[in-house]
């Protein structure tokens, strides 16, 4: 019986001075979606993706040297226990003494009296036997990593932030002393090479847990770790060392946990070796003067950047940082002058679009300042970005329902094209707390319906058009991007449903229920899920919900109109699929995909106005 579960995020580092002929390798594993007996996680994939970006942007890693294993990768890169061990072993044979290697695992971890394990995408923790046969033993990882010839080795383990047992994901999962000692890498120094330096950086102390930060889309420790690497932990020489990074991260995480949770999370560092560990060495330091020496005037430097600009936003950025500075009155005068010139050409836009434009501009200018090593400009635009992002969240929340009302007031319903669906193929959904009444397709759009669109318009064929497992006329069309789905909807004088509309329709008139049929657990008589069928089913193969809508749980994920978050890096998909596990079928479960994605487990259905 599994008696001890652990949750930790530790940072194990062996790093020495870079070698000119060295190659940089990384294996990054992030798992959010687990089998039914293991609770899902939210930000593991986001953490490894962000870490990959910083390896490329800050550490000079080549993209083709970074192997990524997440919920979306397939084949040999699917994060099963066998694949993870195999990829580690293959890299161990490939890596040479001058090289650097990073292994990052973000997912669930578990420990009991037998041993400690990392849980892979196919792990089963029902019994001790199934655990040992389907998880990644920590001692196996230790053995492989101990055999590495690389001079520089970095291991990041995030395993995990909550209880891995199904339906207990909100419970604390504390770091145990035995698990923190279970990750032991013993590597001997090679002849003619410098001695190694080792550091273990834990996300929390023994008896604590690591928290997540939904507003940032990361674990708290991971978020501040990344911020520190980007320069927040830089010393006066512009270096980010492991000790500086630890001090910065510990202070930030400790304050966050106390402020937002009223609890304690204390990252801590265990460092051995004599060589200084410099993780990043090209970031310009902050403007600090602890010894009384002269420091460049940031306001004057900022004014030099914007003073000749013809863009009002530049001066607004300046005033947001120096509202009461010596040059603030001059900046306001400059704004009034520019307003008189450009006012006749201005076109009124929704406030959220105006803020988004300012935010995009601030991000562009921050990236440019970062490229030019301009510390003053980086400070200005980082602060500006934070202010605009907070403002944008508030405005978009207020505008969302109003946008839905505008659809009803501005769009006139047109007759459907010959041969297309009509209202008999749709269901009138009554108005809800966050929606007006609207029509929604009774079924997911089929291959037969999409084929008419392709034939009449010449639009590209779906990715799986020639695959007999997914191309039957009455199966839902798959292998279509969000843009493909939107094009079809416009052609048939419809649109994709908003996320609020989709969820309200999926509930079928039920309140506070987990699934379209109620709170009863899913089974194969209610939905196609869990890879039981192995492919999508013909639409309407399972019972309809209370509104008469079919396949609102399982079969294929369905594209929605909305962006998943303010970062606008993924479109919302809802409902789960034939490939998904139980939790994905919940009417409240959200997921996201790149709008260009093409795969065989998501499709769509259309909506239209009721007037």
C-alpha positions in Angstrom: 0.0 0.0 0.0 1.4 3.4 -0.9 1.8 5.2 2.4 4.0 8.2 1.6 3.6 10.7 -1.2 6.0 13.5 -1.9 5.9 16.8 -3.5 9.1 18.7 -4.3 10.9 20.7 -6.9 14.6 20.5 -6.6 17.4 21.8 -8.6 20.5 19.5 -8.9 23.4 21.2 -10.7 26.8 20.2 -11.7 28.3 23.0 -13.6 31.8 24.3 -14.5 33.3 26.9 -16.7 32.2 26.5 -20.3 34.3 24.7 -22.9 34.5 26.1 -26.4 34.1 22.8 -28.2 31.2 21.6 -25.9 27.7 20.8 -27.1 24.6 21.5 -25.0 21.9 18.9 -24.7 18.6 18.8 -22.9 15.8 16.3 -22.2 12.7 18.1 -20.9 9.7 16.1 -19.7 6.4 17.7 -18.8 3.2 15.7 -18.0 -0.2 17.3 -17.1 -2.5 14.4 -18.2 -2.3 11.2 -16.2 -4.4 8.0 -16.2 -7.7 7.9 -14.2 -6.1 6.7 -11.0 -3.7 9.7 -10.9 -4.8 13.3 -10.4 -4.1 15.7 -13.3 -1.6 18.6 -13.0 -1.9 22.1 -14.7 1.4 23.8 -15.4 4.0 21.1 -15.9 4.0 21.4 -19.7 4.1 25.2 -19.4 7.1 25.0 -17.1 9.2 22.9 -19.4 8.2 24.9 -22.5 9.3 28.1 -20.7 12.5 26.5 -19.5 13.2 25.4 -23.1 12.8 29.0 -24.3 15.2 30.3 -21.7 17.8 27.7 -22.6 17.6 28.9 -26.2 17.4 32.6 -25.4 19.8 32.8 -22.4 22.1 29.8 -22.4 22.6 29.5 -26.2 21.2 26.0 -26.6 20.3 24.9 -30.1 16.7 23.9 -30.6 17.6 20.6 -32.3 19.6 19.6 -29.2 16.6 19.9 -26.9 14.4 16.8 -26.8 10.8 17.5 -25.6 8.5 14.9 -24.1 5.0 16.3 -23.2 1.3 15.3 -23.4 1.4 16.3 -27.1 4.4 14.3 -28.3 4.0 10.8 -29.7 6.0 7.7 -30.7 9.4 7.4 -29.0 8.9 10.9 -27.5 5.6 10.0 -25.7 6.5 10.4 -22.0 6.0 6.7 -21.0 8.3 5.1 -18.4 10.1 3.1 -21.1 10.6 6.1 -23.4 12.0 8.3 -20.6 14.5 5.7 -19.6 15.4 5.0 -23.2 16.0 8.6 -24.1 18.1 9.1 -21.1 20.2 6.1 -21.9 20.7 7.1 -25.6 21.8 10.6 -24.6 24.2 9.1 -22.0 26.0 7.3 -24.8 26.0 10.3 -27.1 27.2 13.0 -24.7 31.0 13.6 -24.5 33.2 15.0 -21.6 33.1 18.7 -22.7 29.3 18.7 -23.1 26.5 20.1 -21.0 23.4 18.1 -20.3 20.1 19.1 -18.7 17.3 16.7 -17.6 14.1 18.4 -16.5 11.2 16.3 -15.2 7.9 18.1 -14.3 5.1 15.8 -13.2 4.1 13.6 -10.3 6.5 11.8 -7.9 5.7 9.1 -5.3 7.6 7.3 -2.6 6.9 4.4 -0.2 8.9 1.9 1.8 10.1 0.1 -1.4 11.5 3.1 -3.2 11.0 6.5 -5.0 9.5 6.9 -8.5 8.8 9.5 -11.1 5.3 8.9 -12.6 5.1 8.7 -16.4 2.1 9.2 -18.7 1.3 5.5 -18.5 1.9 4.9 -14.7 -0.5 2.9 -12.6 -0.4 3.4 -8.8 -3.3 1.1 -7.8 -0.9 -1.5 -6.4 2.8 -1.7 -5.6 3.3 -4.2 -8.4 1.7 -1.9 -11.0 3.7 1.1 -9.7 7.0 -0.7 -10.0 6.1 -2.0 -13.6 4.9 1.4 -14.9 6.9 4.2 -13.3 10.4 5.5 -13.6 12.5 4.3 -10.6 14.7 7.0 -9.1 17.6 4.6 -8.7 17.5 3.9 -12.4 17.7 7.6 -13.2 20.6 7.9 -10.7 22.5 5.1 -12.4 22.1 6.6 -15.9 23.0 10.1 -14.9 25.9 8.9 -12.8 27.4 7.3 -15.9 27.3 10.6 -18.0 30.6 11.8 -19.3 29.4 15.4 -19.4 31.4 17.9 -17.4 28.2 20.0 -16.8 25.0 18.3 -15.6 21.8 20.0 -14.5 18.8 18.1 -13.2 15.5 19.8 -12.5 12.8 17.6 -10.9 9.3 18.9 -10.2 7.5 16.0 -8.7 5.0 17.3 -7.7 2.7 20.0 -6.3 -0.3 18.0 -5.1 -1.5 14.5 -4.2 -1.2 12.1 -7.1 -4.1 9.9 -6.0 -7.2 10.5 -8.1 -9.8 12.9 -6.6 -7.2 14.1 -4.0 -5.4 16.6 -6.2 -6.3 19.5 -3.9 -4.5 17.9 -0.9 -1.0 18.9 0.2 1.8 16.5 -0.9 4.7 17.3 1.4 8.4 16.9 0.6 9.7 13.9 2.6 13.2 13.6 3.9 13.7 10.2 2.3 12.7 11.4 -1.1 14.9 14.4 -0.9 17.8 12.0 -0.2 16.7 9.5 -2.8 18.1 11.5 -5.7 21.8 10.7 -5.5 24.2 11.2 -8.4 27.8 10.1 -8.0 30.1 11.0 -10.9 33.8 10.7 -10.8 36.1 13.4 -12.2 37.6 12.5 -15.6 41.3 12.7 -16.2 42.5 16.0 -17.6 39.2 17.8 -16.8 38.3 20.3 -14.2 36.6 19.0 -11.0 32.8 19.3 -10.9 30.6 21.5 -8.8 27.3 20.1 -7.4 24.2 22.0 -6.3 20.8 20.7 -5.3 18.1 23.4 -5.3 14.8 22.3 -3.7 11.5 24.2 -4.3 10.6 23.7 -0.6 11.9 22.3 2.6 11.1 19.0 4.2 7.6 19.0 5.5 6.4 21.7 3.0 4.8 21.6 -0.4 5.3 23.6 -3.6 2.4 25.9 -4.7 1.1 26.8 -8.1 0.2 30.3 -9.4 -2.7 30.2 -11.8 -2.4 33.9 -12.7 1.1 33.2 -14.0 0.5 29.8 -15.4 3.5 28.3 -13.6 4.5 26.9 -10.2 5.5 29.6 -7.9 9.1 28.3 -7.6 9.4 27.8 -11.3 8.1 31.3 -12.1 10.6 33.0 -9.8 13.4 30.7 -11.0 12.7 31.8 -14.5 12.5 35.5 -13.5 15.8 35.2 -11.7 17.5 33.6 -14.8 16.2 36.5 -16.9 18.1 39.0 -14.8 16.2 39.7 -11.6 18.9 37.8 -9.7 21.9 39.4 -11.6 24.8 40.7 -9.5 26.7 43.9 -10.1 28.7 42.3 -12.8 25.6 41.2 -14.7 26.1 37.5 -13.7 23.4 35.1 -12.5 25.2 32.7 -10.1 23.5 29.7 -8.5 23.9 31.3 -5.0 22.4 34.6 -6.2 19.6 32.8 -7.9 18.9 30.8 -4.7 18.8 33.9 -2.5 16.5 35.7 -4.9 14.1 32.7 -5.4 14.0 31.8 -1.7 13.1 35.4 -0.7 10.4 35.8 -3.4 8.8 32.3 -2.9 8.8 32.7 0.9 7.1 36.0 0.7 4.5 34.8 -1.9 3.5 31.7 0.2 3.1 33.8 3.3 1.1 36.5 1.6 -1.2 34.4 -0.6 -1.5 31.1 1.3 -0.6 32.0 4.8 1.7 29.0 4.8 5.4 28.4 4.3 7.4 27.4 1.2 11.2 27.7 1.6 13.4 26.9 -1.3 16.9 25.8 -0.2 20.2 25.1 -1.7 22.8 22.4 -1.1 26.1 23.3 -2.7 29.4 21.4 -2.9 32.5 22.3 -4.9 34.9 25.2 -5.1 34.2 26.6 -8.6 31.7 29.5 -8.9 28.6 28.6 -10.8 27.8 31.3 -13.3 24.5 30.4 -15.1 24.1 33.5 -17.1 26.9 36.1 -17.6 25.7 38.6 -20.2 22.8 40.3 -18.4 23.4 44.0 -17.5 23.0 44.6 -13.7 20.4 46.8 -12.2 21.2 50.4 -11.4 22.3 50.1 -7.8 24.6 52.2 -5.8 25.3 50.8 -2.3 28.7 52.4 -2.0 27.8 55.9 -2.9 29.4 55.8 -6.3 27.8 57.7 -9.2 25.0 55.9 -11.1 23.5 56.9 -14.4 20.3 58.9 -14.0 17.6 56.5 -15.2 15.1 59.3 -15.9 17.5 61.2 -18.1 18.5 58.0 -19.9 14.9 57.2 -20.5 14.2 60.7 -21.8 17.0 60.3 -24.4 15.2 57.3 -25.7 11.7 58.9 -26.2 12.3 62.6 -26.6 12.4 62.6 -30.5 9.5 60.1 -30.9 6.3 61.0 -32.6 4.4 58.2 -30.8 2.2 59.2 -27.8 2.7 55.7 -26.3 6.4 56.4 -25.8 5.7 59.4 -23.6 2.9 57.5 -21.7 5.4 54.8 -21.0 7.9 57.4 -19.7 5.2 58.9 -17.4 4.2 55.5 -16.0 7.7 55.1 -14.7 8.5 58.7 -13.8 5.1 60.3 -13.0 6.7 63.0 -10.8 10.1 63.3 -12.4 12.0 66.4 -13.4 10.9 65.9 -17.0 7.3 64.7 -16.4 5.8 68.1 -17.3 7.7 68.2 -20.5 6.4 64.7 -21.4 2.8 65.8 -20.7 3.3 68.8 -22.9 4.7 66.6 -25.7 1.6 64.3 -25.5 -0.8 67.3 -25.9 1.1 68.5 -28.9 1.0 65.0 -30.5 -2.7 64.6 -29.7 -3.5 67.8 -31.7 -1.7 66.4 -34.7 -3.1 62.9 -34.8 -6.6 63.4 -33.3 -8.4 63.7 -36.6 -7.0 60.4 -37.8 -7.8 58.4 -34.7 -10.3 55.6 -34.9 -12.1 54.5 -31.8 -11.3 50.9 -30.9 -12.4 48.7 -27.9 -10.5 49.6 -24.8 -9.1 46.1 -24.6 -7.6 46.3 -28.1 -6.0 49.6 -27.3 -4.4 48.2 -24.2 -3.4 45.0 -26.1 -1.7 47.2 -28.7 0.2 49.1 -25.9 1.1 45.8 -24.3 2.5 44.3 -27.5 4.5 47.5 -28.1 5.9 47.4 -24.6 6.9 43.8 -25.1 8.6 44.6 -28.4 10.5 47.4 -26.9 11.5 45.3 -23.9 12.9 42.6 -26.2 14.7 45.3 -28.2 16.2 46.8 -25.1 17.2 43.3 -23.9 18.9 42.6 -27.3 20.8 45.9 -26.9 21.7 45.3 -23.3 19.9 48.6 -22.3 19.2 48.1 -18.6 17.2 51.4 -18.2 14.8 50.6 -21.0 14.3 47.1 -19.7 13.3 48.4 -16.3 10.8 50.8 -17.9 9.1 48.4 -20.3 9.0 45.5 -17.7 7.1 47.7 -15.3 4.9 49.0 -18.1 4.1 45.4 -19.2 3.0 44.4 -15.7 0.8 47.5 -15.4 -0.9 46.9 -18.8 -1.4 43.2 -18.2 -3.3 43.8 -15.0 -5.4 46.5 -16.6 -6.1 44.3 -19.6 -7.4 41.5 -17.4 -10.0 43.8 -15.8 -11.1 45.3 -19.1 -11.4 42.0 -21.0 -13.5 40.5 -18.2 -16.0 43.4 -18.5 -16.1 43.4 -22.3 -16.6 39.7 -22.7 -20.4 39.6 -22.2 -20.8 42.9 -24.0 -19.0 41.4 -27.0 -21.6 38.6 -27.1 -24.4 41.1 -27.1 -22.7 43.0 -29.9 -22.7 39.8 -32.0 -26.5 39.8 -31.7 -27.0 43.4 -32.5 -24.5 43.7 -35.4 -24.9 40.4 -37.3 -27.9 39.6 -39.5 -28.7 36.0 -39.9 -28.4 34.9 -43.6 -30.1 31.9 -45.2 -28.0 28.8 -45.3 -26.3 27.6 -48.5 -27.9 24.9 -50.5 -27.0 21.5 -49.2 -25.8 22.9 -45.9 -27.2 22.2 -42.4 -30.3 24.0 -41.4 -32.0 24.7 -38.1 -33.3 21.2 -37.8 -29.7 20.1 -37.4 -29.3 22.6 -34.6 -30.6 23.0 -31.0 -31.9 26.3 -29.6 -30.0 26.8 -26.3 -31.7 29.1 -23.8 -30.0 32.1 -22.4 -27.7 31.5 -19.4 -25.9 33.6 -16.8 -23.2 34.6 -19.2 -24.8 34.0 -22.6 -27.7 35.0 -24.7 -29.8 32.3 -26.4 -28.2 30.8 -29.5 -28.3 27.8 -31.8 -25.7 25.0 -31.6 -25.1 22.0 -33.9 -26.7 18.9 -32.6 -23.7 16.9 -33.8 -20.1 17.5 -34.4 -19.3 18.4 -38.0 -18.8 15.2 -40.0 -16.5 14.3 -42.8 -19.4 14.3 -45.2 -20.4 17.8 -44.3 -16.8 19.1 -44.5 -16.2 17.4 -47.8 -18.9 19.6 -49.4 -17.0 22.6 -48.1 -13.7 21.3 -49.6 -15.3 20.6 -52.9 -17.1 23.9 -53.3 -14.3 26.2 -52.1 -11.1 24.3 -52.9 -10.1 24.6 -49.2 -7.3 22.3 -48.1 -8.2 18.8 -47.1 -8.0 17.7 -43.5 -4.8 16.1 -42.4 -6.3 12.6 -41.9 -8.5 12.7 -45.0 -7.0 9.5 -46.4 -6.8 7.6 -43.1 -9.6 5.0 -43.0 -9.6 5.1 -39.2 -10.8 8.7 -39.3 -12.3 9.5 -42.8 -15.7 7.7 -42.7 -18.5 10.0 -43.8 -20.4 9.9 -40.4 -17.3 10.3 -38.3 -16.4 13.8 -37.0 -13.9 15.6 -39.2 -10.5 15.7 -37.5 -7.1 17.0 -38.5 -8.5 20.5 -38.9 -6.9 23.6 -37.4 -8.8 26.4 -35.6 -8.5 28.4 -38.8 -9.9 25.6 -40.9 -12.9 25.2 -38.5 -13.5 29.0 -38.6 -13.4 29.0 -42.4 -16.0 26.3 -42.6 -18.2 28.1 -40.1 -18.1 31.3 -42.1 -18.8 29.4 -45.3 -22.0 28.0 -43.8 -22.9 31.3 -42.3 -22.2 30.2 -38.7 -19.4 30.6 -36.2 -17.5 28.7 -33.6 -19.2 28.8 -30.1 -17.7 30.9 -27.4 -16.3 29.0 -24.4 -19.1 30.2 -22.2 -21.7 29.1 -24.8 -20.1 25.7 -25.1 -20.0 25.0 -21.4 -23.6 26.2 -20.9 -24.8 24.0 -23.7 -22.8 21.0 -22.5 -24.5 21.1 -19.1 -27.8 20.4 -20.9 -29.9 22.3 -18.3 -28.2 20.6 -15.3 -26.8 22.7 -12.5 -23.6 22.0 -10.5 -23.1 18.7 -12.2 -19.7 17.4 -13.4 -20.7 15.7 -16.7 -23.3 16.3 -19.3 -25.4 13.5 -17.9 -24.9 14.4 -14.2 -22.4 13.3 -11.5 -22.2 9.6 -12.4 -18.8 8.5 -13.4 -18.2 8.1 -17.1 -18.4 4.6 -18.7 -18.3 3.3 -22.2 -22.0 3.4 -22.5 -22.1 7.2 -22.0 -19.0 8.4 -24.1 -16.1 7.4 -26.3 -13.0 8.1 -24.1 -10.0 6.4 -22.6 -8.7 4.9 -25.9 -11.2 2.1 -25.5 -12.5 2.3 -29.1 -9.2 3.5 -30.4 -10.6 6.1 -32.7 -13.5 8.5 -33.1 -17.1 7.1 -33.3 -19.8 8.1 -35.7 -21.5 11.2 -34.4 -24.6 10.5 -32.3 -23.4 7.1 -31.1 -23.9 7.9 -27.5 -26.9 9.4 -25.6 -27.7 13.1 -25.9 -27.6 15.5 -23.0 -30.7 17.4 -21.7 -30.7 19.8 -24.6 -30.5 17.1 -27.2 -26.8 17.6 -28.0 -24.6 14.6 -28.8 -21.0 13.9 -27.9 -20.5 16.9 -25.6 -18.2 14.6 -23.7 -15.6 12.4 -25.4 -15.3 11.5 -29.1 -13.3 14.6 -30.2 -12.2 17.8 -28.5 -14.1 20.8 -29.9 -12.6 24.1 -31.0 -14.1 27.2 -29.3 -13.8 30.8 -30.5 -11.8 32.1 -27.4 -8.1 32.3 -26.6 -7.2 30.2 -23.6 -5.5 33.1 -21.8 -4.3 36.7 -22.2 -1.0 35.4 -23.6 -3.0 34.4 -26.7 -0.7 31.3 -27.4 -3.5 28.8 -27.6 -7.2 28.4 -28.5 -9.7 26.8 -26.2 -10.8 23.2 -26.8 -13.4 21.5 -24.7 -15.1 18.2 -24.1 -12.3 15.6 -24.1 -11.9 12.9 -26.8 -11.6 9.2 -27.5 -8.0 9.5 -26.5 -8.7 11.3 -23.2 -9.0 10.2 -19.6 -12.0 10.7 -17.3 -11.2 14.2 -16.0 -11.1 15.6 -19.5 -14.8 14.8 -19.9 -15.9 17.2 -17.2 -18.0 20.2 -18.4 -15.6 22.5 -16.4 -12.4 21.1 -17.8 -10.4 23.5 -20.0 -7.6 22.7 -22.4 -5.7 24.6 -25.1 -4.1 24.0 -28.5 -2.0 26.0 -30.9 -4.6 27.2 -33.4 -2.4 25.7 -36.2 -2.5 22.2 -34.6 -3.7 19.2 -36.6 -4.4 16.0 -34.9 -6.9 13.1 -34.9 -8.6 13.7 -31.6 -10.1 17.2 -32.0 -12.8 18.6 -34.4 -15.6 21.1 -33.9 -19.3 22.0 -34.1 -20.8 25.4 -35.1 -23.1 27.9 -33.4 -25.3 30.8 -34.7 -27.4 33.5 -33.3 -31.0 32.9 -32.3 -32.5 36.1 -33.7 
